[in-house]
Amino acid sequence: DPLWADTLGPEGSSGATYIGSIAANTSAIVRGLSGGRVRCTPRA
């Protein structure tokens, strides 16, 4: 999954807010590092 970086995403996306983008990035990193075996659902 792509990560949100230097800008927020469009309204309605997982990166529309700062907290949402951090939560989405955390989830994507956990899935990537675990090969998809571990899921992380941060509370945004």
N, C-alpha and C positions, 0 to 999 in steps of 0.2 A: 504494500500500500504506500502511496506517496505521503510524505509528511508536509504539514503546514509549516511554512518558514517565515518569511519576512513580511507577509501581508495576511490579512484576514480573508476568508473565503466569502463567496456570495451568500446573501441572506438565505437561510434555510439549510445551509450545508453544515457539516460537522465542524468547520472552521470559521463559522460566522462570528463567533466571539472568542476572546482570548482564552477563557476557561475551556470552551469547547474544543479549540484547536490543541490545547495542551492535553486534554483528555483523549482526543483522537490520536495524537502523536504517541502518547504513552501506550495506548492499546496496540497501535501498529508496531511499535518497537518490541513490545512483549511478544507479539505473534511472530515477528521476524526472528528474534533471538531464540525462540523456543521451537522454531520450525512449525509453528501452528499448533503445537501440543498444549500450550497454555493460553488461556484467554484472560484478558484483563478488562474489567469494565469500571473505570474510575467514575466516581459520582461527581458530575459536573454541576 
